[in-house]
Amino acid sequence: MEPFSADPRPMTSIHPSHDELTPGLVWLLASGTGLAVACLYYCQPMLGIVATDLGASTRSTGLVPTLTQLGYALGILLLAPLGDSYDRRRLILLKCTLLSAALVVASQAGALPWLLLASLGMGLCATLTQDLVPAAATLAPEHKRGQVIGLVMSGLLLGILLSRVVSGLVAAHWGWRAMFLLAALSIALLGLALAWRLPRFTPTTQLSYRALMASLGALWRQHPALRRAALAQGLQSVGFSAFWSTLALMLQGAPFKLGSDVAGLFGLAGAAGALAASWAGRHADQQGPERLTRLGTGLSAACFGLMGLGTLLPPGPQLALLALGAIGFDLGVQTSLVAHQAIVYSLDPAARSRITAILVVCMFIGMALGSSLGAVLLSTGGWVGVMLMSGLAALGGLAIRLGGKPG
């Protein structure tokens, strides 16, 4: 009896030649993921300026990042799976066009409702990041897939970590509208470059949209390795989000009394950890990804524990330990993510877009939990409570990787 397949009507397709994945195209895909995902975070340092300019309350302006993230979550769930049933190149170029348009609308918003609508559109279309990653995995030869994924994911994480720094500087000198216009220009240029360099992709399934969405549950049940990867990375995301969502508030209080600009600079420390993703990808190719998943989750847990103990130190040494911890746990999160992607992308090449959707949705759930729990714990248990919860979540991910069969 043949094994159950999540797609009862698979297509026999010929993917683009691996020879088309030149180093230049890899860097273009990495840059594209960073530029696209950055659109989710540009607004965060500018909310105060936006509220003043539009005459809106701080509370209502806070809906801007909320709707952006909500749009991204909906886009991952509802749009990312389409990469298996349509030419991924056409989807990428369409999203580039719509994302650039949404950014222009945001830059010209004369009232908060228009900005909120544009923010929702930005979130939906920024999901092109999760079309670019499986595109890179499809183009890469098997013996270099981990390395290619690592390079592309470096671009994505750098986009997340550096976006707030860039938008804060641009908004301070030229205003928040200039930042959205600059972002729109970057996405438009990205679309032109991808139209020139990205090959066409043959769809891997003929499933209808309804069947395509129903197959997500079948893929979850069919692949234990996918469940382990999604749950372990989701737990890693809890600590990642808790740290970055509470860091600025912690630094503003005693004993530091530091401004938000210092918290933004910590993004540079985290970016240093992201640069090691290409190393993680090469290691996954050479020795297999399983060891890397354990290394990444274990490193994150250790860094959270050290940063929690750092509260016993004077302010100066504690800040230094926080910077080192940010480098360490970002390295751990990125290492395990690259390894998990190498694992899940090898499960079913015809379902890479749907597998990406499952993995990222679990990560997003973890990030949402981390943000909400981190805020509660910071107010009740202080920074130690946030680090304890983050460390326990990372240990949970390590336990998942240590248990069960490899993969």
DRENVEXGU-140830 format. One line per 5 residues: their letters; for each residue x, y negated, z negated of C-alpha. Coordinates in steps of 0.5 Angstrom, whole numbers, plus 2048, in hexadecimal, padded with zeros to 3 digits. Each point is the difference from the previous one (the first is absolute). Last residue first. Example, Ala and Ser with C-alpha at 12.3 -4.5 7.8 and 13.67 -1.06 7.14 Angstrom:
residues 2
SA) 81B,802,7F2 | 7FE,807,7FE
***
This chain:
residues 407
GPKGG) 81D,7E2,7E8 | 803,805,7FB | 7FB,805,7FD | 7FD,7FE,7F9 | 802,7FC,7FA
LRIAL) 806,7FB,800 | 7FD,7FB,805 | 7FA,800,7FC | 804,7FF,7FA | 804,7FA,803
GGLAA) 7FA,7FD,802 | 7FD,800,7F9 | 807,7FE,7FD | 7FF,7FA,805 | 7F9,7FE,7FD
LGSML) 803,801,7F9 | 805,7FB,801 | 7FB,7FB,803 | 7FC,801,7FA | 806,7FF,7FB
MVGVW) 803,7FA,804 | 7F9,7FC,800 | 7FF,802,7F8 | 807,7FD,7FF | 7FF,7FA,804
GGTSL) 7FA,7FE,7FB | 7FB,805,7FC | 7FA,7FD,801 | 801,7FA,805 | 805,804,804
LVAGL) 7FC,806,800 | 7FA,7FD,803 | 803,7FD,805 | 804,806,802 | 7FA,804,800
SSGLA) 7FD,7FC,805 | 806,7FF,805 | 802,808,7FF | 7F9,802,801 | 800,7FC,807
MGIFM) 807,802,802 | 7FE,808,7FE | 7FA,7FF,805 | 804,7FD,805 | 805,806,800
CVVLI) 7FA,805,800 | 7FE,7FC,806 | 807,800,803 | 800,807,800 | 7F9,802,803
ATIRS) 801,7FB,806 | 807,802,802 | 7FD,807,800 | 7FB,7FE,805 | 805,7FC,804
RAAPD) 804,806,800 | 7FB,805,802 | 803,803,806 | 807,801,7FD | 7FD,804,7FB
LSYVI) 804,802,7FA | 807,7FD,802 | 7FD,7F9,7FF | 7FE,802,7F8 | 807,801,7FE
AQHAV) 804,7FB,804 | 7FB,7FB,7FD | 801,803,7F9 | 808,7FF,801 | 7FF,7F9,802
LSTQV) 7FB,7FE,7FA | 805,804,7FB | 806,7FB,802 | 7FB,7FA,800 | 7FE,801,7F9
GLDFG) 806,802,7FD | 804,7FA,804 | 7FB,7FB,7FD | 801,804,7F9 | 807,7FE,800
IAGLA) 800,7F9,803 | 7FB,7FE,7FC | 803,803,7FA | 807,7FC,802 | 7FC,7FA,800
LLALQ) 7FD,802,7F9 | 806,802,7FD | 803,7F9,802 | 7FA,7FC,7FD | 801,804,7F9
PGPPL) 807,7FF,800 | 7FE,7F8,800 | 7FA,801,7FB | 803,803,7FB | 7FF,808,800
LTGLG) 7FB,804,7FC | 7FB,7FF,806 | 805,804,804 | 7FD,806,7FE | 7FA,7FF,804
MLGFC) 805,7FE,806 | 804,807,7FF | 7F9,804,800 | 7FE,7FD,806 | 807,801,803
AASLG) 800,808,7FE | 7F9,801,803 | 802,7FD,807 | 806,804,800 | 7FC,806,7FF
TGLRT) 7FB,7FF,805 | 805,7FE,805 | 805,806,7FF | 7FA,805,7FF | 7FD,7FE,807
LREPG) 807,800,803 | 802,807,7FE | 7F9,802,804 | 802,7FC,806 | 805,805,804
QQDAH) 808,800,800 | 802,7FD,806 | 7F9,7FC,802 | 7FE,7FE,7FA | 807,7FD,7FE
RGAWS) 800,7FC,807 | 7F9,7FE,7FD | 802,7FE,7F9 | 806,7FC,803 | 7FC,7FC,805
AALAG) 7FC,7FF,7FA | 805,7FD,7FC | 7FF,7F9,802 | 7F9,800,7FC | 804,800,7F9
AAGAL) 803,7F9,802 | 7FA,7FD,802 | 7FE,801,7F9 | 805,7FC,7FD | 7FE,7FB,806
GFLGA) 7F9,800,7FD | 802,7FE,7F9 | 801,7FA,803 | 7F9,7FF,800 | 800,801,7F9
VDSGL) 805,7FA,7FF | 7FB,7FC,805 | 7FA,801,7FB | 803,7FC,7FA | 804,803,7FA
KFPAG) 7FE,7FF,7F9 | 805,806,7FE | 7FE,802,7F9 | 7FB,7FF,800 | 7FB,800,806
QLMLA) 801,7FE,807 | 804,806,802 | 7FA,804,7FE | 7FB,7FD,804 | 805,800,806
LTSWF) 802,808,7FF | 7F8,802,7FF | 7FE,801,807 | 807,803,802 | 801,805,7FB
ASFGV) 7F9,803,800 | 800,800,807 | 807,804,801 | 7FD,804,7F9 | 7FA,803,804
SQLGQ) 803,801,806 | 804,805,7FE | 7FA,804,7FE | 7FD,7FF,807 | 807,803,802
ALAAR) 7FF,806,7FC | 7F8,801,802 | 801,7FF,807 | 807,804,801 | 7FC,806,7FC
RLAPH) 7FA,800,804 | 804,800,806 | 804,806,7FE | 7F9,803,7FE | 7FE,7FF,808
QRWLA) 7F9,803,802 | 7FC,7FD,7FB | 802,7F9,801 | 800,801,807 | 7F9,802,800
GLSAM) 7FE,7FA,7FC | 803,7FC,805 | 7FD,804,806 | 7F9,7FC,7FE | 803,7FA,802
LARYS) 802,803,807 | 7F9,803,801 | 7FD,7FA,7FF | 805,7FC,805 | 7FF,806,805
LQTTP) 805,805,801 | 804,800,806 | 807,801,7FD | 807,7FF,801 | 800,7F9,804
TFRPL) 805,7FF,805 | 805,7FA,7FD | 802,7FB,805 | 807,7FD,7FF | 802,7FA,7FC
RWALA) 805,7FB,803 | 7FD,7FB,804 | 7F9,800,7FC | 804,800,7FA | 804,7FA,801
LGLLA) 7F9,7FC,802 | 7FD,803,7FA | 806,7FE,7FB | 800,7F9,803 | 7F8,7FF,7FF
ISLAA) 802,803,7F9 | 805,7FB,7FE | 7FC,7FA,803 | 7FA,802,7FB | 805,800,7FA
LLFMA) 802,7F9,802 | 7F9,7FD,801 | 7FF,803,7F9 | 806,7FD,7FD | 7FE,7FA,803
RWGWH) 7F9,800,7FD | 803,801,7F9 | 804,7F9,800 | 807,7FE,803 | 805,800,7FB
AAVLG) 7FD,804,7FA | 7FC,804,804 | 806,802,804 | 804,802,7FA | 7FA,804,7FD
SVVRS) 7FE,803,806 | 807,803,801 | 801,802,7F9 | 7F9,804,800 | 802,803,806
LLIGL) 807,803,7FE | 7FD,806,7FC | 7FB,802,804 | 803,7FF,807 | 807,803,7FD
LLGSM) 7FB,806,7FE | 7FE,801,807 | 806,7FF,804 | 804,805,7FB | 7FA,805,802
VLGIV) 802,7FF,807 | 807,802,7FF | 7FE,806,7FB | 7FB,803,805 | 806,800,806
QGRKH) 805,803,7FB | 7FA,805,7FE | 7FF,802,807 | 807,801,802 | 800,807,801
EPALT) 7F9,800,802 | 801,7FC,806 | 7FD,7F9,7FF | 7FA,7FD,804 | 7FA,803,7FC
AAAPV) 803,7FE,7FA | 801,7F9,802 | 7F9,800,803 | 7FE,803,7F9 | 803,7F9,7FD
LDQTL) 7FD,7FB,805 | 7F9,802,7FF | 800,7FF,7F8 | 803,7FA,801 | 7FB,7FE,805
TACLG) 7FC,800,7FA | 801,7F8,800 | 7FA,800,804 | 7FB,802,7FA | 803,7FB,7FB
MGLSA) 801,7FA,805 | 7F8,801,801 | 7FF,800,7F9 | 804,7FA,7FF | 7FD,7FC,806
LLLWP) 7F9,801,7FD | 803,7FD,7F9 | 803,7FA,804 | 7FA,7FF,803 | 7FC,800,7F9
LAGAQ) 805,7FB,7FD | 7FF,7FA,805 | 804,7FD,805 | 803,806,803 | 805,7FF,805
SAVVL) 806,804,7FD | 7FB,806,7FF | 7FD,7FF,807 | 807,801,803 | 802,806,7FB
AASLL) 7FA,803,802 | 802,7FF,808 | 807,803,7FE | 7FD,806,7FD | 7FB,801,806
TCKLL) 805,800,805 | 805,804,7FC | 7FA,805,7FF | 7FF,801,807 | 807,801,802
ILRRR) 801,806,7FA | 7F9,803,803 | 802,800,807 | 807,803,7FE | 7FD,805,7FC
DYSDG) 7FC,803,806 | 7F9,803,7FD | 7FE,806,7FC | 806,801,7FB | 801,7F8,7FF
LPALL) 7F9,800,7FE | 801,802,7F9 | 803,7F9,7FE | 7F9,7FD,801 | 7FC,802,7FB
LIGLA) 804,802,7FA | 806,7FB,801 | 7FB,7FB,802 | 7FC,800,7FA | 806,800,7FC
YGLQT) 803,7FA,804 | 7FA,7FC,800 | 7FF,801,7F8 | 807,7FD,7FF | 7FF,7FA,804
LTPVL) 7F9,7FF,7FD | 804,800,7F9 | 805,7FC,802 | 7FB,7FA,802 | 7FB,802,7FB
GTSRT) 805,7FC,7FB | 7FE,7FA,803 | 7F9,801,7FD | 803,800,7F9 | 805,7FA,801
SAGLD) 7FA,7FC,802 | 800,7FD,807 | 801,7F9,802 | 803,803,807 | 807,7FC,7FF
TAVIG) 801,801,7F8 | 7FD,808,801 | 805,801,806 | 806,7FD,7FC | 7FF,804,7FA
LMPQC) 7FF,807,804 | 806,7FF,804 | 805,805,7FC | 7FA,805,802 | 7FF,7FF,807
YYLCA) 806,802,803 | 7FE,807,7FE | 7FC,804,805 | 803,7FD,806 | 807,803,7FD
VALGT) 7FD,807,802 | 800,7FD,808 | 807,7FD,800 | 803,806,7FC | 7FD,805,804
GSALL) 802,7FD,806 | 807,7FF,7FE | 801,807,7FF | 7FD,802,807 | 804,7FB,803
WVLGP) 806,803,7FD | 7FE,807,802 | 7FF,7FD,807 | 807,7FD,801 | 803,807,7FD
TLEDH) 7FD,803,806 | 7FA,804,7FF | 7FE,802,808 | 805,806,800 | 7FB,803,7FB
SPHIS) 7FB,801,806 | 7F9,7FD,7FF | 7FB,806,7FE | 7FD,805,804 | 7F9,802,7FE
TMPRP) 7FC,806,7FF | 7FA,7FE,7FD | 7FD,803,7FA | 7F9,802,800 | 7FF,803,7F9
DASFP) 804,7FA,7FC | 801,802,7F9 | 803,806,802 | 7FE,807,7FC | 806,805,801
EM) 7FF,805,806 | 7FD,807,7FE
***
